[in-house]
Amino acid sequence: MHEAHPGAAVEVWASDEHRIGLKPILRRIWAPRGQRPGITIHPRSRWRYLCAYVHPASGRTQWHLSSGINVELFTRSLAAFAQQAGAGPGKELVLVVDQAGWHMSQRVVIPPHVHLVPLPPYTPELQPAERLWTYSNTPLVNRRPADLEELDTLQLDRCAALQTDPALRATIQSATHYHWWPADYSPTT
């Protein structure tokens, strides 16, 4: 990468998608001794897809919410990611992805200065972005959004907090920056 793009900084990011919906995410909760905790749920099968991009070395994140996931939506999400992350002649972005069909399709339009690197198949433990869902799901746990609009509002507010709150960014960094993760590269001037 350094030889192909001399003088350019290189950042290594990871990306993954997660389905969220009106079907509740249930987790254990505290209750007084001897009492069963009660959670009202109303399972419905309407979904959104949350696409996350994480820079493990810094804990920076980007989030894109969509009504589905396919090659066209991934292409649009990738273009938005490249623009928001500042891809250009002075900054190359390496994006580690799994081998989902929409990532590996020949129809995906990869923006200039973005390079996709696929993980080996069936290795979610190698994908740092897989660890983001615990943090992004927090406002949805043991709750029952009335409709997709409420779900969107809850999720977008949480993603905005994950992007801007320094404490949450540090938490994400500690959860996603594996000891073997490749380092970014900055050219010496």
RAUR-V895729 format. One record per residue. N is the residue number from 0. PHI is phi in whole degrees, -180 to 180 (none if undefined). PSI is psi in whole degrees, 0 to 359 (none if undefined). Layout:
BEGIN
N:PHI:PSI + N:PHI:PSI
END
This chain:
BEGIN
0:none:318 + 1:-65:322 + 2:-72:323 + 3:-73:333 + 4:-133:68 + 5:-63:140 + 6:84:355 + 7:-98:142 + 8:-76:149 + 9:-124:125 + 10:-114:138 + 11:-106:118 + 12:-116:168 + 13:-133:152 + 14:-143:148 + 15:-158:166 + 16:-119:152 + 17:-142:134 + 18:-93:129 + 19:-126:157 + 20:-168:196 + 21:-81:353 + 22:-75:127 + 23:-70:152 + 24:-100:113 + 25:-101:134 + 26:-135:162 + 27:-66:147 + 28:-134:160 + 29:-79:145 + 30:-147:154 + 31:-59:148 + 32:-56:132 + 33:89:356 + 34:-116:140 + 35:-87:131 + 36:-72:142 + 37:-114:134 + 38:-130:125 + 39:-85:124 + 40:-129:156 + 41:-141:89 + 42:-66:127 + 43:-135:148 + 44:-107:72 + 45:-126:137 + 46:-128:160 + 47:-132:160 + 48:-120:131 + 49:-107:119 + 50:-101:124 + 51:-116:142 + 52:-123:131 + 53:-132:139 + 54:-104:94 + 55:-57:327 + 56:-65:332 + 57:-117:342 + 58:84:4 + 59:-67:145 + 60:-136:158 + 61:-135:146 + 62:-134:139 + 63:-133:127 + 64:-105:132 + 65:-142:169 + 66:-87:354 + 67:-166:186 + 68:-144:127 + 69:-159:185 + 70:-60:315 + 71:-65:316 + 72:-68:323 + 73:-66:320 + 74:-61:316 + 75:-66:319 + 76:-64:320 + 77:-64:320 + 78:-64:317 + 79:-65:319 + 80:-60:312 + 81:-59:317 + 82:-68:315 + 83:-68:327 + 84:-84:352 + 85:82:33 + 86:-63:138 + 87:-179:186 + 88:-57:331 + 89:-93:359 + 90:-148:111 + 91:-97:139 + 92:-114:124 + 93:-101:124 + 94:-117:117 + 95:-88:124 + 96:-131:163 + 97:-82:183 + 98:-99:38 + 99:-61:151 + 100:-57:322 + 101:-74:343 + 102:-83:324 + 103:-97:357 + 104:-63:143 + 105:-68:343 + 106:-84:351 + 107:-68:130 + 108:-96:110 + 109:-91:124 + 110:-62:154 + 111:-59:144 + 112:72:15 + 113:-119:134 + 114:-128:118 + 115:-85:134 + 116:-124:114 + 117:-81:143 + 118:-78:160 + 119:-61:153 + 120:-63:150 + 121:58:44 + 122:-132:59 + 123:-63:337 + 124:-67:343 + 125:-89:351 + 126:-95:107 + 127:-60:328 + 128:-64:338 + 129:-62:336 + 130:-84:358 + 131:-79:336 + 132:-65:329 + 133:-58:321 + 134:-80:321 + 135:-74:334 + 136:-80:349 + 137:-48:313 + 138:-73:351 + 139:-100:349 + 140:-69:130 + 141:56:30 + 142:-122:163 + 143:-130:88 + 144:-62:141 + 145:-68:324 + 146:-157:180 + 147:-66:330 + 148:-65:317 + 149:-67:320 + 150:-59:314 + 151:-60:315 + 152:-62:313 + 153:-59:314 + 154:-69:317 + 155:-67:323 + 156:-63:318 + 157:-66:317 + 158:-64:322 + 159:-63:319 + 160:-65:319 + 161:-64:330 + 162:-79:327 + 163:-107:334 + 164:-78:118 + 165:-60:325 + 166:-67:318 + 167:-67:324 + 168:-62:318 + 169:-65:322 + 170:-64:316 + 171:-64:319 + 172:-60:315 + 173:-67:332 + 174:-84:335 + 175:-112:344 + 176:-87:84 + 177:-65:150 + 178:-63:335 + 179:-96:359 + 180:-63:135 + 181:-64:144 + 182:-80:153 + 183:-69:165 + 184:-127:130 + 185:-121:127 + 186:-68:145 + 187:-82:134 + 188:-109:none
END
